[in-house]
Amino acid sequence: MIPTTGWNLKHTYAELPEIFYRNQKPAYVENPQMVVFNQGLAESLGLNAEELKKAPGIFAGSQLPHGAKPISQAYAGYQFGHFAMLGDGRAVLLGEQIAPDGRRFDIQLKGSGLTPFSRNGDGLAALAPMLREYIISEAMFYLGIPTTRSLAVVLTGEDVIRERVLSGAVLTRIASSHIRVGTFNYISVFGTKVDLCKLADYSIMRHFSWLENPDYENKYLMFFREVAGQQARLIAKWQLAGFIHGVMNTDNMAISGETIDYGPCAFMDRYDPDTVFSSIDTSGRYAYKNQPLMAAWNLSKLAEALLPLLHKEQEMAIELAGEEISKYWDCYHENWFAGMRAKIGLVSEKAEDAVLISELLDLLKQHKLDYTNTFRLLSTFLPIDENPNLSEKSKLPGLSELSRLPELLGLPETPDFALWIKKWQNRIKLQNQNQQDTIELMQKHNPALIPRNQQVEEALTAAENGDLTVMTNLLETLSTPYEKAELYSLPPESKSCGYKTFCGT
């Protein structure tokens, strides 16, 4: 063991029956090397960042932090619609860090070697996929999208064999928990009703403790409602930001409502609802347009697992679950619609708003416009106040750049877009809000920056070749996504279309 450096680890998950996990130490590596360390996150967890960033062995699994009791969690999942027994095949949970504010966070090592759930895998991870998760999860955090986060990535000094020889790495992931829909799928098949109750009760204690109120007649139904609501709000945020997860299997859906398991994920450049990046999603099951539906499908599998707890009569349990999934759709549409109205500067709701938004998205698709940049630049089309008195920040990209809009958007001068702009301007005028407030609303809901695919790839390639400056600069820029940065807001060249991502396992 090494001296305490701020660790305050607890192990409530390991108090569940042994069916839920296996004791498993991470593999030992001889010469780990720190690649990137998240100092701000470490400090928020109550850790001694200055000491820990000099201790790569902890984040490689070669040394256990004070109080660690490593386990690998058991879970199953519906992968592309088919049930499979899974589990932490290359990860160990060191424990639950209690932060200074009392919040509890899982500390997990990913890529730390073989476990009882590795199946035919080697339990290892390569550098580029671990850095991709680090970059994208940090970008999501600063965009305000619920997410797991990354504390560190270390090189193990050992090779990983994939299509070619790669540098091995371990990522330290921080999560509110790693309880997945797939955890419930697993218990429903391999466990008992008693086990199911224990998992549901633990999940409620961990994430929805207010449901222990005796006033709730059916806390398990309320639990399902809370999980569904969390997912509805999360997926709405994904859609509004143009984020595509890539592999929405039930084992990749956390009941906490956090984005988890960044494999073949990416952000959409040109708007196209059919966009798929993942090389293994050949049918488009998890395309951008399907993400809300796939979340509902996953929730139906959670409902199936929970049926014995929802009502003693199965027919009634199914009916109750169906009603809750309908509420998921209501919650999703409400959140997505509210977010879209904010993106185009609307503070009130009118009947014609849905058509206005739909027409804009149709134009984006028709003209192959960049999703992020189009929404960000829309504020320059606002009808000009007689005395707008705009702040310098609100002038981005500036009313003086109106003549450059076709160039900035990559848009030909077409009458259909001009007609939509007029309709939108007339709608803006109806709400009696000054231009300053409208621009600030739009800029608050429209990032200037996302982790552009070509920029992420450049950072990963440079890092594999020993140059971390590209990634460091990208991470710094992505930490302020609502501020303008010309270099990082450039959309890809047309030749970069057809971008593919890989899961990295």
MARDRENBA-986478 format. One record per residue (C-alpha): x negated, y, z negated; residue number from 1; residue in three letters. Coordinates in pm, 1 decimal, decimal comma, padded with zeros to 6 digits. Each point is the difference from the previous one (the first is absolute). Last residue first. Layout:
        px        py        pz  seq  type
         X         Y         Z  NUM   ALA
...
This chain:
        px        py        pz  seq  type
   01214,2  -00350,3   02759,4  505   THR
  -00062,9   00333,2   00175,3  504   GLY
   00359,9   00064,2   00099,3  503   CYS
  -00080,4   00132,3   00345,8  502   PHE
   00096,8   00324,9   00170,0  501   THR
   00064,4   00079,9   00363,7  500   LYS
  -00003,2   00332,7   00187,9  499   TYR
   00192,2  -00017,9   00328,3  498   GLY
  -00054,1   00369,1   00062,7  497   CYS
  -00363,8   00109,0  -00024,8  496   SER
  -00017,3   00085,0   00371,5  495   LYS
   00256,4   00273,4  -00053,1  494   SER
  -00239,7   00192,0  -00221,4  493   GLU
   00084,0  -00013,8  -00366,1  492   PRO
   00175,2   00283,3  -00182,3  491   PRO
  -00216,0   00278,1  -00147,4  490   LEU
   00089,4   00086,8  -00357,7  489   SER
  -00338,6  -00094,8  -00146,3  488   TYR
  -00206,9   00249,5   00197,4  487   LEU
   00240,9   00288,5  -00051,6  486   GLU
   00039,0  -00027,0  -00376,3  485   ALA
   00323,2   00157,5  -00125,9  484   LYS
   00110,9  -00057,4  -00356,0  483   GLU
   00286,9  -00232,1  -00084,1  482   TYR
  -00221,6  -00307,9  -00008,2  481   PRO
  -00228,5   00126,2  -00276,4  480   THR
  -00164,8  -00324,5  -00120,9  479   SER
  -00017,4  -00110,5   00363,6  478   LEU
  -00284,5   00245,5   00061,9  477   THR
  -00212,8  -00138,0  -00283,1  476   GLU
   00066,4  -00355,6   00111,2  475   LEU
  -00102,9   00079,4   00357,3  474   LEU
  -00321,4   00169,6  -00112,4  473   ASN
  -00093,3  -00298,1  -00217,4  472   THR
   00084,5  -00243,8   00279,7  471   MET
  -00225,3   00176,7   00250,5  470   VAL
  -00273,2   00041,0  -00262,7  469   THR
  -00014,8  -00370,6  -00082,8  468   LEU
  -00260,0  -00095,3   00262,2  467   ASP
  -00127,5  -00355,5  -00055,6  466   GLY
   00097,1  -00152,2   00333,8  465   ASN
   00315,5  -00154,5  -00146,5  464   GLU
   00078,3   00344,7  -00139,5  463   ALA
  -00031,1   00158,4   00345,6  462   ALA
   00237,8  -00255,3   00147,8  461   THR
   00248,8   00053,1  -00282,9  460   LEU
  -00007,8   00379,6   00032,5  459   ALA
   00040,5  -00011,7   00377,8  458   GLU
   00288,7  -00243,9  -00038,4  457   GLU
   00173,1   00229,9  -00248,0  456   VAL
  -00048,2   00292,8   00237,0  455   GLN
   00143,4  -00193,2   00295,1  454   GLN
   00303,0  -00098,2  -00203,9  453   ASN
   00076,5   00347,0  -00128,2  452   ARG
   00021,5   00005,0  -00378,6  451   PRO
   00273,1   00265,5  -00015,9  450   ILE
  -00042,3   00374,5   00003,8  449   LEU
   00215,9   00309,0   00038,3  448   ALA
   00258,6  -00157,7  -00223,1  447   PRO
   00363,5   00095,7   00054,8  446   ASN
   00215,5   00016,1  -00314,3  445   HIS
  -00172,3   00288,5  -00182,2  444   LYS
  -00068,9   00171,2   00332,8  443   GLN
   00368,9  -00004,4   00081,9  442   MET
   00106,6   00142,4  -00335,4  441   LEU
  -00271,0   00266,6   00015,6  440   GLU
   00113,5   00097,7   00348,1  439   ILE
   00361,0   00029,3  -00114,1  438   THR
  -00090,3   00201,5  -00308,6  437   ASP
  -00203,6   00252,6   00199,4  436   GLN
   00262,3   00018,0   00272,7  435   GLN
   00272,7   00120,9  -00228,8  434   ASN
   00297,9  -00220,4  -00070,1  433   GLN
   00349,0   00096,4   00114,8  432   ASN
   00102,8  -00355,1   00094,0  431   GLN
   00164,3   00074,4   00333,3  430   LEU
  -00316,0   00136,3   00160,8  429   LYS
  -00167,1  -00341,6  -00018,7  428   ILE
   00286,0  -00156,1   00200,4  427   ARG
  -00041,6   00259,7   00274,5  426   ASN
  -00371,8  -00073,2   00007,5  425   GLN
   00071,1  -00373,1   00027,9  424   TRP
   00235,1   00044,8   00294,1  423   LYS
  -00252,6   00229,0   00171,3  422   LYS
  -00283,3  -00247,8  -00058,8  421   ILE
   00215,1  -00280,3   00141,6  420   TRP
   00054,9   00198,4   00320,5  419   LEU
  -00372,7   00066,1   00032,6  418   ALA
  -00066,6  -00372,7  -00034,9  417   PHE
   00253,3  -00084,4   00270,2  416   ASP
  -00128,1   00276,2   00228,0  415   PRO
  -00344,9  -00156,1   00038,2  414   THR
  -00332,6   00179,3  -00011,7  413   GLU
  -00225,9  -00302,5  -00027,6  412   PRO
  -00095,9  -00092,3  -00353,8  411   LEU
  -00341,8  -00099,1  -00126,9  410   GLY
   00114,8   00149,9  -00327,6  409   LEU
  -00283,8   00247,6  -00030,6  408   LEU
  -00000,2   00071,4   00373,9  407   GLU
   00375,0   00059,8   00014,4  406   PRO
  -00032,1   00208,4  -00316,2  405   LEU
  -00276,8   00228,1   00124,0  404   ARG
   00226,1   00297,5   00076,2  403   SER
   00142,0  -00019,5  -00349,8  402   LEU
  -00347,0   00039,5  -00147,2  401   GLU
   00060,4   00350,9  -00137,1  400   SER
   00256,7  -00144,1  -00238,2  399   LEU
  -00281,6  -00179,2  -00177,6  398   GLY
  -00126,4  -00357,6  -00045,4  397   PRO
   00039,1   00048,5  -00293,5  396   LEU
   00154,7   00335,1  -00095,5  395   LYS
   00120,6  -00130,9  -00334,7  394   SER
  -00350,9  -00001,5  -00142,8  393   LYS
  -00053,9   00364,2   00098,3  392   GLU
   00314,0   00102,2  -00185,2  391   SER
   00291,6   00120,0   00206,8  390   LEU
   00152,0   00344,7  -00043,1  389   ASN
   00287,2  -00101,1   00234,3  388   PRO
   00115,0   00352,9   00073,3  387   ASN
   00237,9  -00015,6   00294,3  386   GLU
   00013,8  -00376,0  -00044,9  385   ASP
  -00124,0  -00214,1   00290,5  384   ILE
   00218,4  -00291,3   00112,6  383   PRO
  -00206,4  -00308,3  -00085,8  382   LEU
  -00191,4  -00161,5   00284,6  381   PHE
  -00329,4   00013,4  -00188,1  380   THR
   00160,5  -00216,1  -00271,2  379   SER
   00015,5  -00285,7   00248,2  378   LEU
  -00377,1  -00040,2  -00002,4  377   LEU
  -00011,4  -00243,6  -00292,3  376   ARG
   00286,9  -00205,3   00141,0  375   PHE
  -00171,1  -00032,7   00335,6  374   THR
  -00340,7  -00066,6  -00153,5  373   ASN
   00109,3  -00301,1  -00203,2  372   THR
   00202,6  -00177,6   00269,6  371   TYR
  -00228,2   00061,8   00298,0  370   ASP
   00223,9   00030,5   00302,0  369   LEU
   00069,0  -00275,1   00250,6  368   LYS
   00233,8   00226,5   00201,2  367   HIS
   00299,2  -00234,1  -00019,4  366   GLN
  -00082,0  -00120,1  -00352,2  365   LYS
  -00036,9   00346,4  -00146,2  364   LEU
   00308,6   00114,4   00189,6  363   LEU
   00205,7  -00286,3  -00143,2  362   ASP
  -00126,0   00089,1  -00346,0  361   LEU
   00118,6   00357,2   00049,6  360   LEU
   00340,2  -00112,2   00123,3  359   GLU
   00046,7  -00222,8  -00304,6  358   SER
  -00087,4   00285,1  -00235,1  357   ILE
   00252,2   00237,5   00161,5  356   LEU
   00264,3  -00273,0   00009,6  355   VAL
  -00039,1  -00065,7  -00371,9  354   ALA
   00004,6   00373,2  -00074,1  353   ASP
   00336,2   00058,0   00173,6  352   GLU
   00205,0  -00075,2  -00311,5  351   ALA
  -00181,8   00257,8  -00210,3  350   LYS
  -00236,2  -00037,3  -00291,8  349   GLU
  -00188,7   00282,6  -00166,0  348   SER
  -00370,2   00066,0  -00045,4  347   VAL
  -00098,1  -00067,3   00360,6  346   LEU
  -00363,3   00065,1   00091,5  345   GLY
  -00058,6  -00264,3   00265,7  344   ILE
  -00194,6  -00232,4  -00231,9  343   LYS
   00245,4   00077,3  -00281,2  342   ALA
   00289,7  -00134,0   00206,1  341   ARG
  -00205,6  -00311,2   00077,0  340   MET
  -00069,8  -00061,6  -00367,9  339   GLY
   00366,7   00036,1  -00095,5  338   ALA
   00093,9  -00240,4   00281,2  337   PHE
  -00260,1  -00255,5  -00107,8  336   TRP
   00102,5   00018,8  -00365,1  335   ASN
   00374,2  -00028,7   00065,8  334   GLU
  -00050,9  -00270,3   00262,7  333   HIS
  -00209,4  -00209,9  -00238,3  332   TYR
   00235,7   00042,8  -00294,2  331   CYS
   00305,9  -00098,7   00203,3  330   ASP
  -00188,2  -00296,0   00146,5  329   TRP
  -00106,9  -00116,0  -00345,0  328   TYR
   00360,1   00042,7  -00118,2  327   LYS
   00104,4  -00253,8   00261,9  326   SER
  -00268,2  -00229,8  -00144,0  325   ILE
   00162,7   00045,8  -00340,9  324   GLU
   00341,9  -00098,3   00130,7  323   GLU
  -00144,8  -00312,8   00155,8  322   GLY
  -00160,1  -00098,2  -00330,7  321   ALA
   00335,0   00028,9  -00179,4  320   LEU
   00171,9  -00213,2   00264,9  319   GLU
  -00270,7  -00265,8  -00018,4  318   ILE
   00026,3  -00013,8  -00380,2  317   ALA
   00379,8  -00028,3   00028,1  316   MET
  -00032,5  -00298,2   00229,9  315   GLU
  -00267,8  -00152,2  -00222,4  314   GLN
   00211,5   00002,6  -00315,0  313   GLU
  -00212,7   00051,5  -00312,8  312   LYS
  -00085,5   00350,5   00118,8  311   HIS
  -00313,0   00201,6   00076,3  310   LEU
  -00248,3  -00225,7  -00175,8  309   LEU
   00041,9  -00312,9   00216,1  308   PRO
   00002,3   00225,7   00310,4  307   LEU
  -00341,7   00155,3  -00072,1  306   LEU
  -00197,5  -00200,2   00257,6  305   ALA
   00260,1   00061,8   00268,3  304   GLU
   00000,9   00370,9  -00088,4  303   ALA
  -00376,4   00017,3   00048,7  302   LEU
   00046,5  -00159,2   00341,4  301   LYS
   00269,4   00256,4   00083,6  300   SER
  -00243,8   00267,9  -00113,8  299   LEU
  -00248,7  -00123,8   00258,0  298   ASN
   00264,1   00032,6   00271,6  297   TRP
   00082,7   00354,0  -00118,7  296   ALA
  -00369,3   00089,3   00018,2  295   ALA
  -00009,7  -00152,0   00347,1  294   MET
   00290,3   00218,3   00110,1  293   LEU
  -00168,9   00320,1  -00121,3  292   PRO
  -00325,5  -00105,9   00171,5  291   GLN
   00156,6  -00090,6   00334,2  290   ASN
  -00051,3   00332,3   00181,8  289   LYS
  -00372,0   00003,8  -00083,2  288   TYR
  -00053,0  -00354,9   00127,6  287   ALA
  -00008,4  -00281,8  -00256,2  286   TYR
   00168,6  -00269,3   00208,3  285   ARG
  -00173,0   00126,6   00313,6  284   GLY
  -00017,5  -00349,5   00151,6  283   SER
  -00379,7  -00010,6   00024,8  282   THR
  -00055,1   00107,8  -00358,6  281   ASP
  -00342,7  -00165,6  -00030,0  280   ILE
  -00199,5   00285,5   00155,4  279   SER
   00165,1   00251,5  -00232,2  278   SER
   00050,5   00342,1   00157,5  277   PHE
   00368,1  -00003,6   00093,0  276   VAL
   00182,8   00307,5   00133,0  275   THR
   00356,7  -00065,8   00115,7  274   ASP
   00129,2   00324,5  -00153,6  273   PRO
  -00237,2   00198,8   00224,5  272   ASP
  -00138,6   00332,5  -00113,0  271   TYR
  -00357,9   00050,2   00109,3  270   ARG
  -00241,7  -00034,8  -00290,6  269   ASP
   00143,9  -00262,0  -00234,6  268   MET
  -00190,8  -00064,1  -00319,8  267   PHE
  -00170,1  -00332,9  -00059,9  266   ALA
   00028,3  -00327,1  -00191,1  265   CYS
  -00152,3  -00336,9   00091,4  264   PRO
  -00086,1  -00081,7  -00362,1  263   GLY
   00091,2   00241,9  -00275,1  262   TYR
   00146,0  -00225,5  -00265,7  261   ASP
   00230,6   00217,5  -00211,4  260   ILE
   00220,3   00306,4   00038,7  259   THR
   00155,2   00063,5  -00340,2  258   GLU
   00368,6  -00055,6  -00075,6  257   GLY
  -00073,5  -00178,6  -00326,9  256   SER
   00153,3  -00320,2   00138,2  255   ILE
  -00303,8  -00034,2   00224,1  254   ALA
   00064,3  -00114,2   00357,7  253   MET
  -00296,1  -00172,8   00165,5  252   ASN
   00096,9  -00352,6  -00112,4  251   ASP
   00337,7   00061,9   00162,3  250   THR
  -00168,1   00045,6   00338,8  249   ASN
  -00018,1   00355,2   00129,2  248   MET
  -00312,5  -00043,9   00213,1  247   VAL
  -00075,1   00308,2   00211,7  246   GLY
   00043,4   00275,2  -00253,5  245   HIS
   00085,6   00267,3   00256,6  244   ILE
  -00015,9   00359,4  -00124,8  243   PHE
   00169,6   00273,7   00204,0  242   GLY
   00022,4   00234,8  -00299,6  241   ALA
   00381,5   00017,8  -00005,6  240   LEU
   00024,4  -00373,7   00062,5  239   GLN
  -00231,0  -00087,8  -00286,3  238   TRP
   00180,3   00241,2  -00232,9  237   LYS
   00334,8  -00160,6   00086,5  236   ALA
  -00159,7  -00339,7  -00065,2  235   ILE
  -00097,7   00108,2  -00350,7  234   LEU
   00338,6   00149,5  -00089,7  233   ARG
   00185,8  -00310,7   00111,9  232   ALA
  -00252,4  -00225,9  -00172,5  231   GLN
   00042,6   00174,9  -00333,9  230   GLN
   00377,7  -00016,4   00039,3  229   GLY
  -00012,6  -00373,6   00069,6  228   ALA
  -00217,3  -00058,6  -00306,8  227   VAL
   00237,4   00204,5  -00216,5  226   GLU
   00308,1  -00179,8   00132,3  225   ARG
  -00162,7  -00339,8  -00060,2  224   PHE
  -00073,0   00101,5  -00358,6  223   PHE
   00358,4   00122,4  -00040,8  222   MET
   00120,4  -00343,8   00106,9  221   LEU
  -00240,1  -00152,1  -00249,3  220   TYR
   00115,5   00237,4  -00274,7  219   LYS
   00359,8  -00117,6   00030,5  218   ASN
   00219,6   00151,7  -00270,5  217   GLU
  -00220,6   00305,1  -00041,6  216   TYR
   00093,4   00175,2  -00325,3  215   ASP
  -00250,6  -00222,6  -00181,0  214   PRO
  -00283,0   00221,2   00136,3  213   ASN
  -00276,6  -00232,8   00118,0  212   GLU
   00041,0   00167,8   00338,4  211   LEU
  -00198,2   00296,5  -00129,7  210   TRP
  -00314,7  -00215,2   00024,6  209   SER
   00001,1   00010,8   00379,8  208   PHE
  -00360,3  -00061,8   00103,5  207   HIS
  -00186,7  -00229,1  -00240,9  206   ARG
   00285,6  -00100,5  -00230,1  205   MET
   00228,3  -00060,0   00297,3  204   ILE
  -00267,1  -00203,0   00175,4  203   SER
  -00058,0  -00205,0  -00316,1  202   TYR
   00371,5  -00067,8  -00034,1  201   ASP
   00022,6  -00103,2   00366,0  200   ALA
  -00302,9  -00227,4  -00031,9  199   LEU
   00123,9  -00158,0  -00324,6  198   LYS
   00348,3  -00048,7   00141,2  197   CYS
  -00143,3  -00172,5   00309,1  196   LEU
  -00212,8  -00226,2  -00219,4  195   ASP
   00311,2  -00098,9  -00197,5  194   VAL
   00184,0  -00061,8   00326,4  193   LYS
  -00276,0  -00241,0   00088,9  192   THR
  -00305,6   00032,0   00222,9  191   GLY
  -00123,1  -00124,7   00336,5  190   PHE
   00254,0   00138,6   00247,2  189   VAL
   00153,5   00298,2  -00181,4  188   SER
  -00334,0   00063,2  -00168,8  187   ILE
  -00179,9   00044,1   00331,0  186   TYR
   00261,4   00223,9   00158,3  185   ASN
  -00008,7   00212,6  -00317,1  184   PHE
  -00375,0   00048,0   00036,6  183   THR
   00055,4   00063,1   00371,1  182   GLY
   00207,0   00307,0  -00084,6  181   VAL
  -00326,6   00107,3  -00153,7  180   ARG
  -00136,4   00062,2  -00346,5  179   ILE
  -00346,2   00152,1   00048,3  178   HIS
   00049,8   00272,6  -00257,1  177   SER
  -00020,1   00378,0  -00025,3  176   SER
  -00293,8  -00056,6   00231,8  175   ALA
  -00374,4   00066,2   00011,0  174   ILE
  -00214,1  -00189,8   00249,0  173   ARG
  -00371,9  -00067,3  -00030,4  172   THR
  -00133,8  -00095,4   00343,1  171   LEU
  -00267,7  -00263,4   00051,3  170   VAL
  -00235,1  -00016,8   00298,2  169   ALA
  -00175,6  -00246,7   00228,0  168   GLY
  -00188,2   00131,1   00303,2  167   SER
   00112,9  -00163,6   00321,9  166   LEU
  -00114,5  -00290,0   00218,3  165   VAL
   00225,5  -00035,8   00302,6  164   ARG
   00350,3  -00123,0   00074,0  163   GLU
   00017,9  -00032,5  -00378,9  162   ARG
  -00293,0  -00109,3  -00215,3  161   ILE
  -00068,4   00208,8  -00308,7  160   VAL
  -00361,8   00065,3  -00090,1  159   ASP
  -00131,0   00076,8  -00347,1  158   GLU
  -00140,8   00319,0  -00148,5  157   GLY
   00323,2   00045,9  -00192,7  156   THR
   00068,7   00350,3   00126,6  155   LEU
   00217,5   00199,6  -00234,6  154   VAL
   00328,9   00183,5   00045,5  153   VAL
   00145,8   00198,8  -00287,6  152   ALA
   00311,4   00128,5  -00173,4  151   LEU
   00253,1  -00056,3   00275,3  150   SER
   00362,7   00099,2  -00031,7  149   ARG
   00339,4  -00168,3   00010,3  148   THR
   00253,5   00222,2   00163,8  147   THR
   00299,5   00226,7  -00036,2  146   PRO
  -00009,8   00256,8   00285,4  145   ILE
  -00097,8   00354,4  -00103,9  144   GLY
  -00220,5   00068,0   00302,5  143   LEU
  -00294,0   00007,0  -00241,1  142   TYR
   00074,5  -00354,8  -00111,0  141   PHE
   00054,1  -00121,9   00356,2  140   MET
  -00339,6   00135,3   00105,3  139   ALA
  -00160,4  -00175,9  -00296,2  138   GLU
   00168,0  -00326,7   00099,3  137   SER
  -00110,4   00044,3   00360,3  136   ILE
  -00367,0   00063,8  -00078,1  135   ILE
  -00045,3  -00270,1  -00265,9  134   TYR
   00197,6  -00257,1   00198,1  133   GLU
  -00213,5   00071,7   00307,3  132   ARG
  -00312,4  -00024,5  -00217,9  131   LEU
   00101,0  -00351,3  -00102,4  130   MET
   00072,7  -00095,6   00361,5  129   PRO
  -00342,0   00135,0   00110,5  128   ALA
  -00209,8  -00165,7  -00271,5  127   LEU
   00105,3  -00359,8   00039,5  126   ALA
   00200,7  -00204,2  -00248,5  125   ALA
  -00052,6  -00337,5  -00164,6  124   LEU
   00222,9  -00271,5  -00138,9  123   GLY
  -00130,7  -00251,3   00254,1  122   ASP
   00337,3  -00094,1   00144,0  121   GLY
   00148,0  -00345,9   00052,3  120   ASN
   00237,1   00018,6  -00300,4  119   ARG
  -00141,5   00283,8  -00211,0  118   SER
   00263,3  -00045,9  -00271,6  117   PHE
  -00218,3  -00179,3  -00257,1  116   PRO
  -00243,8   00290,9   00038,7  115   THR
  -00305,3   00054,4   00220,3  114   LEU
  -00188,8   00327,6  -00003,1  113   GLY
   00021,2   00364,5  -00107,0  112   SER
   00154,9   00146,4   00314,4  111   GLY
   00250,2   00213,4  -00190,8  110   LYS
  -00073,8   00087,3  -00363,4  109   LEU
   00309,3   00108,7  -00189,6  108   GLN
   00050,8   00252,0  -00280,0  107   ILE
   00371,7   00018,2  -00076,7  106   ASP
   00115,4   00334,5  -00136,7  105   PHE
   00193,5   00090,8  -00316,0  104   ARG
   00101,6   00355,6  -00085,9  103   ARG
  -00066,5   00127,4  -00351,7  102   GLY
  -00121,3   00346,6   00097,7  101   ASP
  -00359,2  -00098,5  -00081,6  100   PRO
   00024,8  -00295,0   00241,2   99   ALA
   00065,6  -00356,3  -00117,4   98   ILE
  -00189,2  -00226,6   00239,9   97   GLN
   00176,3  -00328,5   00074,6   96   GLU
  -00227,3  -00297,1   00050,2   95   GLY
  -00274,9  -00139,6   00220,1   94   LEU
   00240,3  -00119,0   00270,0   93   LEU
  -00184,6  -00220,6   00245,6   92   VAL
   00018,0   00001,4   00378,6   91   ALA
  -00085,8  -00216,4   00299,0   90   ARG
   00284,4  -00247,7   00032,5   89   GLY
   00222,8   00180,1  -00246,2   88   ASP
   00311,8  -00207,8   00054,5   87   GLY
   00149,4  -00157,1   00313,7   86   LEU
   00266,8  -00267,3   00048,0   85   MET
   00171,9   00072,3   00327,9   84   ALA
   00359,4   00070,6   00105,9   83   PHE
   00051,7   00110,4   00359,9   82   HIS
   00146,7   00335,4   00108,0   81   GLY
  -00319,8   00159,2   00128,2   80   PHE
  -00159,7  -00113,4  -00324,3   79   GLN
   00265,9  -00062,0  -00262,2   78   TYR
  -00202,3  -00004,3  -00314,7   77   GLY
  -00136,1  -00201,4  -00290,9   76   ALA
  -00157,0   00110,6  -00324,0   75   TYR
  -00258,4  -00107,2  -00255,4   74   ALA
  -00231,7   00254,8  -00158,5   73   GLN
  -00373,2  -00046,2  -00041,3   72   SER
  -00133,3   00059,1  -00350,4   71   ILE
  -00288,0   00186,7  -00159,1   70   PRO
  -00005,0   00069,5  -00373,8   69   LYS
  -00182,9   00332,7  -00031,2   68   ALA
  -00052,0   00157,9  -00344,0   67   GLY
  -00321,4   00185,4   00083,5   66   HIS
  -00060,9  -00004,1   00373,7   65   PRO
  -00111,7  -00328,6   00154,2   64   LEU
  -00330,3  -00006,4   00182,6   63   GLN
  -00058,1  -00163,7   00337,5   62   SER
   00351,7   00084,2   00114,0   61   GLY
  -00112,5   00236,5   00273,9   60   ALA
   00158,4   00298,4  -00172,1   59   PHE
  -00171,4  -00073,1  -00329,2   58   ILE
  -00332,0  -00065,7   00173,2   57   GLY
   00013,3   00340,1   00167,1   56   PRO
  -00085,9   00169,6  -00332,0   55   ALA
  -00138,6   00346,3   00079,5   54   LYS
   00344,9   00125,0   00096,8   53   LYS
   00112,1  -00131,7  -00335,1   52   LEU
  -00219,6   00220,6  -00215,9   51   GLU
   00096,2   00330,5   00157,9   50   GLU
   00363,9  -00103,3   00027,1   49   ALA
   00050,8  -00080,2  -00365,8   48   ASN
   00352,7  -00134,2   00030,1   47   LEU
   00317,4   00160,2  -00134,3   46   GLY
   00208,0  -00106,5   00298,4   45   LEU
   00019,4   00361,9   00121,3   44   SER
  -00380,7   00009,2  -00015,3   43   GLU
  -00031,8  -00303,9   00223,2   42   ALA
   00245,9   00147,2   00249,9   41   LEU
  -00202,6   00319,9   00025,5   40   GLY
  -00325,5  -00193,0   00038,4   39   GLN
   00114,1  -00226,2   00280,6   38   ASN
  -00318,2  -00191,1   00080,4   37   PHE
  -00129,7  -00083,1   00347,3   36   VAL
  -00271,2  -00236,4   00118,8   35   VAL
  -00143,2  -00134,5  -00326,1   34   MET
  -00249,8  -00281,4   00052,4   33   GLN
   00023,3  -00353,9  -00129,8   32   PRO
  -00322,3  -00203,6  -00020,5   31   ASN
   00048,8  -00351,5  -00139,3   30   GLU
   00365,6  -00081,4   00048,1   29   VAL
   00207,6  -00196,8  -00251,7   28   TYR
   00344,1  -00118,1   00104,2   27   ALA
   00298,4   00136,5  -00187,6   26   PRO
   00124,9  -00198,8  -00299,5   25   LYS
   00332,0  -00178,8   00029,0   24   GLN
   00269,7  -00089,8  -00250,6   23   ASN
   00303,7  -00100,1   00202,7   22   ARG
   00325,8   00191,1   00026,9   21   TYR
   00381,1  -00001,0  -00021,1   20   PHE
   00046,6  -00370,5  -00077,4   19   ILE
  -00206,7   00058,5  -00314,8   18   GLU
   00297,2   00153,1  -00180,7   17   PRO
  -00013,2   00379,5  -00049,0   16   LEU
  -00248,0   00140,5  -00252,2   15   GLU
  -00250,9   00045,9   00284,1   14   ALA
   00219,7   00281,0   00131,8   13   TYR
  -00034,7   00180,7  -00333,0   12   THR
  -00377,8   00014,0   00019,3   11   HIS
  -00141,0   00322,8  -00138,7   10   LYS
  -00313,5   00187,0   00104,1    9   LEU
  -00122,7   00323,4  -00153,5    8   ASN
  -00324,5   00054,7   00188,7    7   TRP
  -00167,1   00332,1  -00067,6    6   GLY
  -00356,5  -00103,4   00063,0    5   THR
  -00034,3  -00276,9  -00258,4    4   THR
  -00344,8  -00157,1   00000,2    3   PRO
  -00066,2  -00288,9   00240,6    2   ILE
   00106,6  -00362,2  -00048,0    1   MET
